[in-house]
């Protein structure tokens, strides 16, 4: 059985549990305000009672429109659960959240060489519109 749910205030223990599975060892402490912010989207995936994956996204407001923009920042599906529909289920849950918040689309960045991600995004209906997109990182 697979289950996807959006984490809310009161689910801090689940984030702590996710830490040991997904996040790096430089974890400082839980940002307890994260779940209070309705613009933060954190979905948790269970598969057969085990942690299977998660999705992290954000609602971004713009000065030129009242329609919010949504950014899928990260999605992780553990290897034993890959290619079994869990990632697409996470994307569908995020899509439902986007639509409920008045959004009309969302975007995600990935590497063309990340074939599993490319396949998952295409299967979920994503379209790569620009073959020349480059992302710059700024270390501060």
C-alpha positions as a Markdown table, in Angstrom:
| # | Residue | x | y | z |
|---|---|---|---|---|
| 1 | Unk | 0.0 | 0.0 | 0.0 |
| 2 | Unk | 1.3 | 3.5 | -0.9 |
| 3 | Unk | 0.3 | 6.7 | 0.9 |
| 4 | Unk | 1.3 | 10.3 | 0.2 |
| 5 | Unk | 0.6 | 13.1 | 2.7 |
| 6 | Unk | 1.5 | 16.7 | 3.1 |
| 7 | Unk | 3.2 | 17.3 | 6.4 |
| 8 | Unk | 1.8 | 20.1 | 8.6 |
| 9 | Unk | 2.4 | 21.5 | 12.0 |
| 10 | Unk | 2.4 | 18.6 | 14.4 |
| 11 | Unk | 4.3 | 16.3 | 12.1 |
| 12 | Unk | 7.7 | 17.4 | 13.3 |
| 13 | Unk | 8.5 | 13.8 | 14.5 |
| 14 | Unk | 8.1 | 12.6 | 10.9 |
| 15 | Unk | 10.6 | 15.1 | 9.7 |
| 16 | Unk | 13.0 | 14.0 | 12.4 |
| 17 | Unk | 12.4 | 10.4 | 11.2 |
| 18 | Unk | 13.1 | 11.5 | 7.6 |
| 19 | Unk | 16.4 | 13.1 | 8.6 |
| 20 | Unk | 18.1 | 9.8 | 9.3 |
| 21 | Unk | 17.0 | 8.5 | 5.9 |
| 22 | Unk | 17.4 | 11.4 | 3.5 |
| 23 | Unk | 19.2 | 14.4 | 5.0 |
| 24 | Unk | 22.9 | 15.0 | 5.4 |
| 25 | Unk | 24.9 | 14.6 | 8.7 |
| 26 | Unk | 25.3 | 18.4 | 8.9 |
| 27 | Unk | 21.6 | 18.6 | 10.1 |
| 28 | Unk | 21.6 | 21.3 | 12.8 |
| 29 | Unk | 18.1 | 21.1 | 14.2 |
| 30 | Unk | 14.6 | 21.1 | 12.9 |
| 31 | Unk | 13.3 | 24.4 | 11.7 |
| 32 | Unk | 10.0 | 24.3 | 13.6 |
| 33 | Unk | 8.6 | 27.3 | 11.7 |
| 34 | Unk | 8.9 | 25.5 | 8.3 |
| 35 | Unk | 5.7 | 23.6 | 8.7 |
| 36 | Unk | 3.9 | 26.8 | 9.9 |
| 37 | Unk | 4.5 | 28.5 | 6.5 |
| 38 | Unk | 1.7 | 27.6 | 4.0 |
| 39 | Unk | 4.1 | 28.5 | 1.2 |
| 40 | Unk | 6.3 | 25.5 | 2.1 |
| 41 | Unk | 5.2 | 22.1 | 0.7 |
| 42 | Unk | 6.7 | 18.9 | 2.2 |
| 43 | Unk | 5.1 | 15.6 | 1.2 |
| 44 | Unk | 6.0 | 12.3 | 2.7 |
| 45 | Unk | 5.6 | 8.9 | 0.9 |
| 46 | Unk | 5.0 | 5.6 | 2.6 |
| 47 | Unk | 5.2 | 2.3 | 0.8 |
| 48 | Unk | 4.2 | -0.8 | 2.7 |
| 49 | Unk | 4.6 | 1.0 | 6.0 |
| 50 | Unk | 8.1 | 2.2 | 5.3 |
| 51 | Unk | 9.5 | 5.6 | 4.3 |
| 52 | Unk | 9.7 | 5.5 | 0.6 |
| 53 | Unk | 10.3 | 9.1 | -0.4 |
| 54 | Unk | 9.6 | 12.8 | -0.1 |
| 55 | Unk | 9.0 | 16.0 | -2.1 |
| 56 | Unk | 9.9 | 19.5 | -1.1 |
| 57 | Unk | 8.4 | 22.5 | -3.0 |
| 58 | Unk | 7.7 | 26.2 | -2.5 |
| 59 | Unk | 5.1 | 28.7 | -3.5 |
| 60 | Unk | 6.8 | 31.8 | -4.9 |
| 61 | Unk | 4.9 | 35.1 | -5.2 |
| 62 | Unk | 5.6 | 37.5 | -8.0 |
| 63 | Unk | 5.1 | 41.3 | -8.3 |
| 64 | Unk | 3.7 | 41.0 | -11.8 |
| 65 | Unk | 0.8 | 38.6 | -11.2 |
| 66 | Unk | -1.5 | 37.4 | -8.5 |
| 67 | Unk | -1.1 | 33.8 | -9.8 |
| 68 | Unk | 1.6 | 32.1 | -7.6 |
| 69 | Unk | 4.5 | 30.3 | -9.1 |
| 70 | Unk | 5.6 | 27.0 | -7.7 |
| 71 | Unk | 9.0 | 25.5 | -7.5 |
| 72 | Unk | 9.7 | 21.8 | -7.0 |
| 73 | Unk | 13.0 | 22.0 | -5.1 |
| 74 | Unk | 13.7 | 18.4 | -4.4 |
| 75 | Unk | 12.2 | 14.9 | -4.8 |
| 76 | Unk | 13.8 | 11.7 | -3.4 |
| 77 | Unk | 12.6 | 8.2 | -3.8 |
| 78 | Unk | 14.6 | 5.4 | -2.1 |
| 79 | Unk | 16.1 | 2.9 | -4.5 |
| 80 | Unk | 13.9 | -0.1 | -3.4 |
| 81 | Unk | 10.8 | 2.1 | -4.3 |
| 82 | Unk | 12.0 | 3.6 | -7.6 |
| 83 | Unk | 10.1 | 2.8 | -10.8 |
| 84 | Unk | 7.1 | 1.7 | -8.9 |
| 85 | Unk | 5.0 | 4.9 | -9.2 |
| 86 | Unk | 5.9 | 6.5 | -5.9 |
| 87 | Unk | 7.7 | 9.4 | -7.5 |
| 88 | Unk | 4.8 | 10.1 | -9.8 |
| 89 | Unk | 2.4 | 9.9 | -6.9 |
| 90 | Unk | 4.4 | 12.5 | -5.1 |
| 91 | Unk | 4.3 | 14.8 | -8.1 |
| 92 | Unk | 0.5 | 14.3 | -8.4 |
| 93 | Unk | 0.1 | 15.2 | -4.7 |
| 94 | Unk | 2.2 | 18.4 | -5.3 |
| 95 | Unk | 0.1 | 19.2 | -8.4 |
| 96 | Unk | -3.0 | 18.9 | -6.3 |
| 97 | Unk | -1.6 | 21.3 | -3.8 |
| 98 | Unk | -0.6 | 23.8 | -6.5 |
| 99 | Unk | -4.0 | 23.7 | -8.0 |
| 100 | Unk | -5.7 | 24.1 | -4.6 |
| 101 | Unk | -3.5 | 27.2 | -4.0 |
| 102 | Unk | -4.5 | 28.8 | -7.3 |
| 103 | Unk | -1.4 | 27.9 | -9.2 |
| 104 | Unk | -1.5 | 26.9 | -12.9 |
| 105 | Unk | 1.9 | 25.2 | -13.2 |
| 106 | Unk | 5.2 | 24.4 | -11.4 |
| 107 | Unk | 8.8 | 24.0 | -12.5 |
| 108 | Unk | 11.7 | 21.8 | -11.5 |
| 109 | Unk | 15.4 | 21.8 | -12.5 |
| 110 | Unk | 17.3 | 18.6 | -13.2 |
| 111 | Unk | 20.3 | 17.4 | -15.2 |
| 112 | Unk | 19.6 | 15.9 | -18.6 |
| 113 | Unk | 22.0 | 13.1 | -17.6 |
| 114 | Unk | 19.6 | 12.2 | -14.7 |
| 115 | Unk | 17.7 | 9.7 | -16.8 |
| 116 | Unk | 15.4 | 8.4 | -14.0 |
| 117 | Unk | 14.3 | 11.9 | -13.1 |
| 118 | Unk | 13.9 | 12.8 | -16.7 |
| 119 | Unk | 11.7 | 9.8 | -17.3 |
| 120 | Unk | 9.6 | 10.4 | -14.1 |
| 121 | Unk | 9.0 | 14.1 | -15.0 |
| 122 | Unk | 8.0 | 13.2 | -18.5 |
| 123 | Unk | 5.7 | 10.4 | -17.3 |
| 124 | Unk | 4.0 | 12.9 | -14.9 |
| 125 | Unk | 3.3 | 15.2 | -17.9 |
| 126 | Unk | 6.3 | 17.6 | -17.5 |
| 127 | Unk | 7.7 | 19.2 | -20.7 |
| 128 | Unk | 11.3 | 20.4 | -21.1 |
| 129 | Unk | 10.9 | 23.7 | -22.9 |
| 130 | Unk | 14.5 | 24.8 | -23.1 |
| 131 | Unk | 17.5 | 22.7 | -24.0 |
| 132 | Unk | 19.9 | 25.5 | -23.1 |
| 133 | Unk | 18.9 | 26.2 | -19.5 |
| 134 | Unk | 21.9 | 26.7 | -17.2 |
| 135 | Unk | 21.7 | 27.0 | -13.5 |
| 136 | Unk | 24.3 | 29.2 | -11.6 |
| 137 | Unk | 25.1 | 28.6 | -7.9 |
| 138 | Unk | 26.4 | 31.4 | -5.8 |
| 139 | Unk | 28.4 | 30.5 | -2.7 |
| 140 | Unk | 28.2 | 33.3 | -0.1 |
